[in-house]
Amino acid sequence: MKSIKIKIIILFMLCSVGLLTSCKKWLDVKPKTAVKSDDLFSTEFGFVDALTGVYVKMGAQTLYAKNLSYGFIDVLGQRYDKPTYNTAAWYNYKNNEVPSSAQSTVGGIYSNMYNIIANINNLLAAVEEHPDVLTTPKYHNLIKGEAIGLRAFLHFELLKMYGPVYVKTPNGLSIPYRNTNATVATSLLPASKIMDNVIVDLLEAERLLKDSDPKNFAQTGTDPFLYLRQFRMNVYAVKALLARAYLYRSADGLHADDKSQAMVRANDVINSTYFNFTVNNADNKILFSEHILTLNVAKMTDLVFPDFGSSLALTNLYLSSSLLNTIYEKNSGGATDFRGGDNAFVTGSDVKVTTKYTWGLSAGPHKESVPLVRLPEMYYILAECDPDPVRSASYLNTVRNNRNISQSFNLVPGTNWDSIESNGQTRRTNEIMKEYQKEFYGEGQLFYYYKRKNYSTFLNCPVLGGMTDLQYVFPVPDDEITYGKK
């Protein structure tokens, strides 16, 4: 009965079955058109339905169920050895002419995400136009806070792809920031202005959710909208994203308080005690207790089968034993790290395949989750921001020790944690990078780290002359330029 109840909850939350006609129409709305919202927003459930539709669209394979998790973005991070996923063509394209093999992917990410943003803005307009409909206590601020937080998240994600290398050119033109439901074209903004808008939206979402979010991350409750909150833009997800955003913006050198603000928000999440390290990955390969924000994707196991679950010889996305051993440093203290062990990867001859999304159908909401923000990142942010090298290393040790690595960074006071190493990055940056390689396999975070830190080369990088903006910046698709104006 408990298993059945959980399935009903997730189906309700994600509109995966029995989707109302109004919700279907909502999902089909084009970004340049207005929503006919009289029927949809005549009831509270219509608002919940529309907001749920946003999460459904985010969970498409064109976005977080593949391309922005284990798929395209991790392919660019050189996660796999499969020859058919060689990215040399992408990394060597000229004059903004994206290889034909990537054009539909790059264009689809851009257009689909702005489509979702348009839906969010129409929902937010309806919240203001129909204030009397939302009568359940705290629903008004809860729905509004979630929507604004999602808008910030999606713009931030777009900036990380289509914006410049921020540490080099924070004022370079990037993307539009769509924060109204107006149908007029919006100018492309400097990346720094996008980050300012992201933080403004996240701060507003934090304010709205502070008292309205029930903070119920359990599987029980009377209103499915108010529990299993890790599946929605909860207040701690907003705080985690603020930590991420403040750290990102700090690279421009103009906001002296950004790193301290990032640490405050990261500590808020950690000290909440709602999120805890999973002791091992034998029964929970997705490490669900660590999810601060996650998507539930209906039939995820079936969706990823062509990439991970057919046969080891034919699967599209695999890595070699050599690459696995390098990522998880198996010959230098990482042999016991369960992130690279037999529960994390199916092994056969020289082929290794992640089991993160294919481990079965056992009961629980975690079985088909795609994480967007997880607890270890909060420790990595603290490690990057804390000026004290001993404390910085201790944050990395916390994660490593919880991954069954006994070897720690034993730094003594006065250690030059920020000395430059042979690749031009600091020791601190490189050690955090290694953690991103291990921790976020299949989650799409590594390429963003390389870009944010402006790595000129990285593990298996196919660019012989070194990475430049040309390789790191996704060009805005020509057929999507109507979303903005240069």
Backbone torsions as a table, in degrees:
resi	resn	phi	psi	omega
1	MET	NA	-39.7	179.5
2	LYS	-62.5	-41.4	179.3
3	SER	-63.1	-42.4	178.7
4	ILE	-62.2	-43.4	-179.4
5	LYS	-60.4	-43.5	-179.6
6	ILE	-61.9	-42.5	179.8
7	LYS	-62.7	-40.5	178.9
8	ILE	-63.2	-41.0	179.7
9	ILE	-60.2	-49.0	-177.2
10	ILE	-65.5	-39.9	178.6
11	LEU	-62.6	-40.4	177.9
12	PHE	-64.1	-46.3	-175.3
13	MET	-63.8	-34.5	-171.9
14	LEU	-108.0	6.6	177.3
15	CYS	53.5	32.3	-174.6
16	SER	-77.3	-21.1	173.1
17	VAL	-137.3	156.7	176.7
18	GLY	61.9	29.3	-176.2
19	LEU	-64.5	131.7	-179.0
20	LEU	-64.9	151.0	177.8
21	THR	-56.4	-40.1	-179.9
22	SER	-61.2	-39.0	-179.9
23	CYS	-67.1	-39.0	178.2
24	LYS	-61.9	-43.9	178.6
25	LYS	-62.2	-39.7	179.6
26	TRP	-58.6	-44.5	-177.1
27	LEU	-69.0	-19.2	-178.8
28	ASP	-94.4	-1.2	-177.1
29	VAL	-63.8	135.5	176.7
30	LYS	-86.0	147.7	-174.9
31	PRO	-58.8	-27.6	-175.9
32	LYS	-93.8	7.0	179.9
33	THR	-113.3	162.1	178.8
34	ALA	-95.7	146.6	179.1
35	VAL	-81.8	132.9	171.7
36	LYS	-82.3	96.2	-164.6
37	SER	-102.6	4.0	-176.1
38	ASP	-55.6	-46.0	-179.0
39	ASP	-77.9	-45.5	-175.1
40	LEU	-59.9	-41.9	-174.5
41	PHE	-103.0	26.3	176.2
42	SER	-86.3	-11.9	179.1
43	THR	-135.0	160.1	175.5
44	GLU	-60.3	-40.3	-178.1
45	PHE	-62.9	-29.4	176.6
46	GLY	-62.0	-39.9	177.1
47	PHE	-65.8	-46.1	179.2
48	VAL	-61.7	-41.5	179.8
49	ASP	-59.8	-45.5	-178.9
50	ALA	-66.6	-41.9	178.8
51	LEU	-65.5	-39.7	177.1
52	THR	-61.9	-36.1	177.9
53	GLY	-59.4	-30.4	177.0
54	VAL	-62.7	-45.5	179.1
55	TYR	-65.5	-35.8	177.9
56	VAL	-60.2	-45.7	-178.4
57	LYS	-67.5	-36.9	177.3
58	MET	-62.5	-28.8	-177.9
59	GLY	-86.1	15.6	176.1
60	ALA	-75.7	156.8	178.8
61	GLN	-65.7	-26.5	176.5
62	THR	-66.9	-17.5	178.2
63	LEU	-119.3	-110.7	-166.3
64	TYR	-84.4	-12.1	175.7
65	ALA	-80.4	-4.9	173.9
66	LYS	-158.8	-69.9	-168.2
67	ASN	-57.4	-37.2	-176.2
68	LEU	-104.4	14.8	173.3
69	SER	-123.3	-93.2	-176.8
70	TYR	-89.4	-10.6	-172.2
71	GLY	-89.0	-120.4	-169.3
72	PHE	-50.4	-46.2	-174.2
73	ILE	-70.2	-31.5	175.1
74	ASP	-79.4	-26.3	172.5
75	VAL	-62.2	-42.2	178.0
76	LEU	-65.2	-28.2	176.2
77	GLY	-79.6	5.7	176.6
78	GLN	60.7	45.4	-179.3
79	ARG	-79.0	-17.2	-169.6
80	TYR	-125.7	159.3	179.2
81	ASP	-104.2	-12.0	-174.8
82	LYS	-54.6	124.3	-177.4
83	PRO	-58.9	-34.9	-178.0
84	THR	-68.4	-11.0	176.2
85	TYR	-107.8	25.5	174.9
86	ASN	-63.7	129.1	-174.4
87	THR	-101.8	14.8	-178.7
88	ALA	-57.8	-37.2	179.8
89	ALA	-62.1	-42.3	178.6
90	TRP	-64.2	-48.2	-172.5
91	TYR	-73.5	-9.2	-179.7
92	ASN	-119.3	19.4	178.7
93	TYR	-71.5	156.5	-174.7
94	LYS	-121.9	149.5	171.4
95	ASN	53.0	41.0	177.1
96	ASN	61.1	20.0	177.4
97	GLU	-93.7	91.7	-177.5
98	VAL	-63.3	138.7	177.5
99	PRO	-53.1	145.2	-177.3
100	SER	-57.8	-31.5	-178.5
101	SER	-67.1	-19.2	-177.5
102	ALA	-111.6	-7.2	-173.6
103	GLN	-61.0	-47.5	-178.0
104	SER	-66.7	-34.0	179.1
105	THR	-66.6	-49.4	-178.7
106	VAL	-63.9	-43.9	178.8
107	GLY	-66.7	-38.0	-179.2
108	GLY	-66.9	-40.2	177.9
109	ILE	-60.1	-48.6	-177.3
110	TYR	-61.4	-52.4	-175.4
111	SER	-69.2	-39.4	-178.8
112	ASN	-67.7	-37.8	-179.7
113	MET	-71.4	-37.7	176.5
114	TYR	-71.4	-28.5	172.8
115	ASN	-61.7	-44.4	179.0
116	ILE	-65.3	-41.6	178.5
117	ILE	-60.3	-39.9	177.5
118	ALA	-62.4	-41.3	177.1
119	ASN	-62.4	-40.6	178.1
120	ILE	-62.1	-45.3	-178.8
121	ASN	-65.1	-36.1	176.1
122	ASN	-66.6	-38.5	176.4
123	LEU	-63.0	-45.1	-179.8
124	LEU	-63.5	-37.5	176.3
125	ALA	-63.8	-39.4	180.0
126	ALA	-67.0	-34.1	177.0
127	VAL	-58.4	-39.8	-179.9
128	GLU	-78.1	-31.1	-177.3
129	GLU	-80.0	-22.4	-176.8
130	HIS	-127.4	58.6	-175.3
131	PRO	-65.4	-24.8	-176.6
132	ASP	-79.1	-12.6	-177.3
133	VAL	-75.6	-37.4	-176.4
134	LEU	-84.7	89.6	-174.2
135	THR	-101.3	-21.0	177.1
136	THR	-64.0	133.2	-178.4
137	PRO	-51.5	130.5	174.9
138	LYS	74.9	-3.8	-179.4
139	TYR	-62.3	-39.1	-177.3
140	HIS	-57.6	-54.9	-178.8
141	ASN	-69.2	-32.1	179.9
142	LEU	-65.9	-49.9	-179.7
143	ILE	-65.7	-44.0	-180.0
144	LYS	-64.5	-43.0	-179.9
145	GLY	-63.9	-42.7	177.1
146	GLU	-59.9	-46.4	-175.7
147	ALA	-64.6	-44.3	179.2
148	ILE	-65.6	-39.5	176.7
149	GLY	-62.1	-40.9	178.0
150	LEU	-65.7	-39.2	178.2
151	ARG	-60.8	-43.7	178.3
152	ALA	-63.6	-45.1	-179.4
153	PHE	-57.3	-47.0	-175.5
154	LEU	-68.3	-40.5	176.6
155	HIS	-63.9	-40.0	178.8
156	PHE	-62.3	-43.8	177.7
157	GLU	-61.4	-43.6	178.4
158	LEU	-61.6	-41.6	179.4
159	LEU	-61.1	-39.3	-178.6
160	LYS	-64.9	-22.9	177.9
161	MET	-95.4	-53.6	-170.2
162	TYR	-95.9	-5.6	178.2
163	GLY	-89.1	170.1	-179.8
164	PRO	-72.1	172.8	171.0
165	VAL	-69.4	107.4	-165.2
166	TYR	-62.6	-37.6	-177.7
167	VAL	-66.3	-20.5	-179.8
168	LYS	-95.2	-49.2	-174.3
169	THR	-135.0	72.3	-178.5
170	PRO	-64.0	-20.4	-179.7
171	ASN	-99.1	9.8	176.1
172	GLY	-69.9	146.6	179.2
173	LEU	-62.1	144.5	-176.0
174	SER	-134.8	-91.3	-173.0
175	ILE	-135.5	167.8	170.2
176	PRO	-79.6	153.7	171.3
177	TYR	-111.6	107.7	-175.6
178	ARG	-93.9	101.1	-179.7
179	ASN	-119.5	17.3	171.2
180	THR	-136.7	168.6	177.3
181	ASN	-96.2	18.2	175.7
182	ALA	-64.9	148.3	-176.7
183	THR	-95.0	1.4	179.6
184	VAL	-75.8	153.8	179.1
185	ALA	-66.1	149.0	-178.3
186	THR	-116.8	134.1	-177.4
187	SER	-66.2	148.8	170.8
188	LEU	-68.5	136.6	-176.2
189	LEU	-110.0	154.7	170.6
190	PRO	-58.3	149.1	-178.6
191	ALA	-57.2	-36.5	-179.5
192	SER	-62.5	-35.5	178.4
193	LYS	-70.9	-35.2	174.9
194	ILE	-61.1	-45.8	-179.6
195	MET	-64.2	-37.5	176.2
196	ASP	-60.9	-43.4	179.7
197	ASN	-67.0	-39.5	177.7
198	VAL	-58.8	-46.9	-178.1
199	ILE	-68.5	-38.5	175.7
200	VAL	-59.7	-46.2	179.5
201	ASP	-64.1	-42.6	-179.1
202	LEU	-66.1	-38.2	177.2
203	LEU	-64.6	-38.0	176.9
204	GLU	-68.1	-40.8	176.9
205	ALA	-62.7	-40.5	177.8
206	GLU	-60.7	-43.5	179.2
207	ARG	-63.0	-44.5	-177.1
208	LEU	-68.2	-34.8	-175.3
209	LEU	-89.4	-11.6	-175.8
210	LYS	-51.6	-47.1	-177.8
211	ASP	-108.2	-15.4	-177.3
212	SER	-90.0	-26.4	179.7
213	ASP	-72.7	125.1	-179.9
214	PRO	-72.0	-12.4	178.2
215	LYS	55.1	39.6	-180.0
216	ASN	-105.8	105.3	-178.9
217	PHE	-103.3	11.9	177.8
218	ALA	-86.1	-179.6	-176.6
219	GLN	-102.7	16.7	-177.3
220	THR	-129.7	153.5	179.0
221	GLY	156.6	170.9	-178.1
222	THR	-94.0	-21.0	-178.7
223	ASP	-121.3	110.7	-177.0
224	PRO	-57.0	-22.6	178.4
225	PHE	-70.9	-17.2	-170.3
226	LEU	-111.3	7.3	173.4
227	TYR	-137.3	176.0	-166.8
228	LEU	49.9	50.5	-171.8
229	ARG	-70.8	-12.1	175.4
230	GLN	-66.0	-16.3	176.6
231	PHE	-83.9	2.2	179.8
232	ARG	-134.3	167.1	-179.8
233	MET	-72.9	80.0	-178.5
234	ASN	-80.1	172.6	-174.8
235	VAL	-64.9	-32.1	179.4
236	TYR	-77.5	-28.3	171.5
237	ALA	-63.9	-40.7	177.4
238	VAL	-62.5	-43.8	178.7
239	LYS	-63.5	-40.7	178.4
240	ALA	-63.7	-40.6	178.2
241	LEU	-69.2	-33.2	173.7
242	LEU	-63.8	-41.2	176.1
243	ALA	-59.0	-45.2	179.1
244	ARG	-63.4	-42.3	-176.4
245	ALA	-71.7	-43.3	178.3
246	TYR	-61.3	-41.7	178.2
247	LEU	-62.4	-44.2	-179.4
248	TYR	-60.7	-47.2	-176.5
249	ARG	-69.6	-25.7	-177.8
250	SER	-60.8	-18.5	-178.3
251	ALA	-66.4	-17.8	-179.5
252	ASP	-78.5	-10.7	177.2
253	GLY	72.5	9.2	-175.6
254	LEU	-106.5	-7.0	-175.9
255	HIS	-123.3	90.4	-171.9
256	ALA	-62.3	-23.8	-174.6
257	ASP	-94.7	-2.9	-171.5
258	ASP	-62.4	-44.0	-177.8
259	LYS	-67.3	-37.2	178.0
260	SER	-68.0	-36.0	176.4
261	GLN	-66.8	-37.1	176.4
262	ALA	-62.1	-40.7	179.6
263	MET	-67.1	-39.2	178.4
264	VAL	-58.8	-48.3	-177.7
265	ARG	-69.1	-39.0	178.1
266	ALA	-62.6	-42.0	177.7
267	ASN	-67.5	-34.5	175.5
268	ASP	-57.0	-43.2	-179.2
269	VAL	-67.7	-48.7	-178.3
270	ILE	-61.4	-45.3	-175.1
271	ASN	-76.3	-9.5	177.5
272	SER	-65.2	-26.9	-177.5
273	THR	66.0	9.6	175.9
274	TYR	-76.5	-20.7	-174.2
275	PHE	-122.2	129.9	-172.9
276	ASN	-136.1	149.0	178.5
277	PHE	-64.4	137.5	173.3
278	THR	-79.2	129.8	-171.6
279	VAL	-70.6	-28.3	174.7
280	ASN	-159.9	169.4	-177.1
281	ASN	-111.1	26.0	-179.7
282	ALA	-68.8	-43.2	-176.8
283	ASP	-109.5	-5.9	-175.9
284	ASN	-146.5	80.7	-172.5
285	LYS	-70.8	-19.1	-179.9
286	ILE	-89.7	-4.9	176.5
287	LEU	56.1	54.6	-168.3
288	PHE	-62.7	-32.0	-178.1
289	SER	-64.5	-13.0	-179.1
290	GLU	-96.7	-3.5	-174.7
291	HIS	-76.3	120.2	175.4
292	ILE	-90.6	-38.3	174.1
293	LEU	-142.0	128.8	-176.8
294	THR	-145.9	159.9	175.5
295	LEU	-112.2	138.8	170.2
296	ASN	-98.3	122.7	-177.7
297	VAL	-112.1	113.8	-179.5
298	ALA	-58.4	131.9	177.6
299	LYS	59.8	34.8	179.9
300	MET	-57.0	-39.8	-179.5
301	THR	-58.8	-40.4	178.5
302	ASP	-69.1	-38.3	-177.2
303	LEU	-64.6	-37.3	-176.1
304	VAL	-88.6	-4.2	-176.4
305	PHE	-54.3	-44.2	-179.6
306	PRO	-62.3	-27.7	-177.6
307	ASP	-89.7	-34.1	-172.9
308	PHE	-125.6	-21.6	-165.8
309	GLY	-111.1	5.1	-179.3
310	SER	-77.0	-102.5	173.5
311	SER	-123.9	153.2	-177.8
312	LEU	-61.0	-29.2	-178.1
313	ALA	-76.4	-25.2	-173.3
314	LEU	-109.4	-14.5	-175.8
315	THR	-57.5	146.2	-173.6
316	ASN	-76.2	-32.2	-170.1
317	LEU	-121.3	93.4	178.7
318	TYR	-131.5	166.9	172.6
319	LEU	-131.9	161.8	-177.8
320	SER	-86.1	165.1	174.8
321	SER	-58.5	-38.7	-179.0
322	SER	-62.5	-45.3	-180.0
323	LEU	-67.3	-41.2	177.3
324	LEU	-59.6	-45.5	-179.4
325	ASN	-63.6	-35.7	179.1
326	THR	-69.1	-47.0	-178.6
327	ILE	-58.8	-45.6	-173.8
328	TYR	-96.9	11.3	173.5
329	GLU	48.0	49.5	-174.3
330	LYS	-66.5	-21.0	180.0
331	ASN	-98.8	6.5	-179.1
332	SER	-143.3	54.0	173.0
333	GLY	101.5	-7.1	-175.4
334	GLY	-104.0	12.0	-175.7
335	ALA	-62.1	-27.8	-178.3
336	THR	-94.4	-1.0	-178.3
337	ASP	-65.3	114.2	-174.9
338	PHE	-71.3	-12.6	176.9
339	ARG	-66.3	-23.6	179.1
340	GLY	-114.1	15.6	-175.8
341	GLY	-91.0	-169.9	-174.1
342	ASP	-68.6	-24.2	176.3
343	ASN	-77.7	-19.4	-177.9
344	ALA	-94.1	-26.5	-176.9
345	PHE	-136.4	134.7	169.6
346	VAL	-79.3	133.8	-176.5
347	THR	-118.6	142.6	176.2
348	GLY	-159.4	122.8	-173.2
349	SER	46.8	-115.3	-178.8
350	ASP	-108.5	18.3	-176.6
351	VAL	-110.1	129.0	178.8
352	LYS	-122.1	132.9	-177.1
353	VAL	-131.2	130.6	179.8
354	THR	-64.2	143.2	177.0
355	THR	-106.1	10.8	-173.4
356	LYS	-55.5	-37.1	-175.6
357	TYR	-113.7	8.2	-173.1
358	THR	-129.5	19.6	-167.4
359	TRP	-84.2	3.0	171.4
360	GLY	128.6	-170.7	-170.7
361	LEU	-120.5	27.1	179.8
362	SER	-63.7	156.2	-172.0
363	ALA	-63.2	153.0	175.7
364	GLY	125.7	149.1	-178.4
365	PRO	-69.4	-15.2	-176.9
366	HIS	-77.5	-10.2	-167.7
367	LYS	-66.2	-25.8	-178.2
368	GLU	-133.3	52.5	-177.7
369	SER	-101.9	142.7	172.8
370	VAL	-118.2	106.5	-175.5
371	PRO	-70.8	138.3	175.3
372	LEU	-105.7	-36.0	176.7
373	VAL	-142.4	131.2	179.7
374	ARG	-128.8	160.9	-175.6
375	LEU	-54.0	-44.6	-177.1
376	PRO	-55.1	-32.0	-180.0
377	GLU	-60.3	-32.5	178.9
378	MET	-63.6	-37.5	177.5
379	TYR	-70.9	-36.0	177.6
380	TYR	-66.9	-36.7	176.9
381	ILE	-64.5	-43.5	176.5
382	LEU	-61.3	-41.7	179.7
383	ALA	-63.2	-34.1	-179.0
384	GLU	-78.2	-31.7	-172.4
385	CYS	-93.3	-28.0	-174.1
386	ASP	-71.1	122.4	-178.4
387	PRO	-70.6	-18.3	-179.7
388	ASP	-83.2	119.1	-175.5
389	PRO	-64.2	-34.0	-179.0
390	VAL	-67.2	-45.8	177.8
391	ARG	-65.9	-41.1	179.0
392	SER	-55.8	-48.7	-179.7
393	ALA	-65.2	-31.9	-178.3
394	SER	-65.2	-31.6	178.5
395	TYR	-67.3	-40.3	176.0
396	LEU	-65.9	-39.7	179.0
397	ASN	-61.9	-35.2	178.8
398	THR	-59.0	-46.3	179.1
399	VAL	-67.2	-47.7	-177.1
400	ARG	-60.4	-43.8	180.0
401	ASN	-64.3	-33.7	177.0
402	ASN	-77.0	-5.7	174.3
403	ARG	-104.3	12.8	176.1
404	ASN	74.8	28.3	173.0
405	ILE	-101.6	116.2	-178.2
406	SER	-81.5	-26.3	-178.5
407	GLN	-71.9	127.4	-177.2
408	SER	-118.0	164.0	170.7
409	PHE	-83.5	108.1	-177.3
410	ASN	-99.4	76.1	180.0
411	LEU	-83.6	144.4	176.9
412	VAL	-106.4	155.3	178.0
413	PRO	-52.6	135.4	-179.6
414	GLY	95.3	-8.3	176.7
415	THR	-59.7	135.2	178.4
416	ASN	-85.3	83.5	-178.3
417	TRP	-67.5	-20.2	-176.2
418	ASP	-109.4	26.8	173.6
419	SER	-70.2	146.1	-178.1
420	ILE	-81.2	130.9	178.0
421	GLU	-97.3	179.9	-170.3
422	SER	-61.0	-26.1	-179.1
423	ASN	-89.2	7.9	177.4
424	GLY	88.9	-5.3	177.4
425	GLN	-102.7	160.6	179.1
426	THR	-77.9	163.4	177.3
427	ARG	-61.8	-41.4	179.1
428	ARG	-57.9	-49.4	180.0
429	THR	-58.7	-43.1	-177.6
430	ASN	-69.3	-37.6	178.9
431	GLU	-68.9	-37.6	175.5
432	ILE	-66.9	-39.0	177.3
433	MET	-58.5	-42.2	178.9
434	LYS	-62.1	-34.9	177.1
435	GLU	-68.4	-39.1	175.1
436	TYR	-61.4	-39.9	178.1
437	GLN	-59.0	-41.9	-175.7
438	LYS	-80.0	-45.6	-168.2
439	GLU	-75.1	-39.2	-168.6
440	PHE	-107.7	29.5	177.1
441	TYR	-59.5	126.5	179.7
442	GLY	81.1	7.9	-177.1
443	GLU	-116.6	0.8	170.8
444	GLY	77.6	17.2	-175.6
445	GLN	-96.2	-21.9	-170.4
446	LEU	-66.8	-44.8	-179.7
447	PHE	-58.9	-40.4	179.4
448	TYR	-63.2	-36.0	178.1
449	TYR	-66.7	-45.9	177.4
450	TYR	-55.0	-44.9	-177.7
451	LYS	-68.5	-44.3	-177.3
452	ARG	-61.8	-37.7	-179.4
453	LYS	-91.7	0.5	176.3
454	ASN	56.0	51.6	175.1
455	TYR	-66.6	129.4	176.6
456	SER	-77.9	-23.4	173.7
457	THR	-154.3	164.5	-179.0
458	PHE	-157.4	178.8	-175.4
459	LEU	-54.3	121.0	179.5
460	ASN	64.8	20.6	178.7
461	CYS	-61.2	127.7	-176.7
462	PRO	-88.1	2.0	-177.4
463	VAL	-91.6	106.7	-174.4
464	LEU	-67.6	-36.0	-177.2
465	GLY	-85.9	-1.3	-179.2
466	GLY	100.5	146.9	-178.4
467	MET	-68.2	142.9	174.5
468	THR	-133.1	179.1	176.9
469	ASP	-56.5	-31.7	-177.8
470	LEU	-58.7	-37.1	-179.9
471	GLN	-85.0	-29.1	-174.8
472	TYR	-86.5	-21.7	-172.8
473	VAL	-104.7	122.8	174.7
474	PHE	-75.6	128.0	175.9
475	PRO	-72.3	140.0	176.5
476	VAL	-64.9	126.7	-177.7
477	PRO	-59.1	139.2	-179.1
478	ASP	-59.3	-40.4	-175.5
479	ASP	-80.5	2.9	176.4
480	GLU	-113.1	6.8	-175.1
481	ILE	-65.0	-15.4	178.2
482	THR	-67.4	-12.9	176.4
483	TYR	-75.3	-18.1	180.0
484	GLY	-151.1	-178.8	179.2
485	LYS	-142.3	136.9	-178.7
486	LYS	-84.1	NA	NA
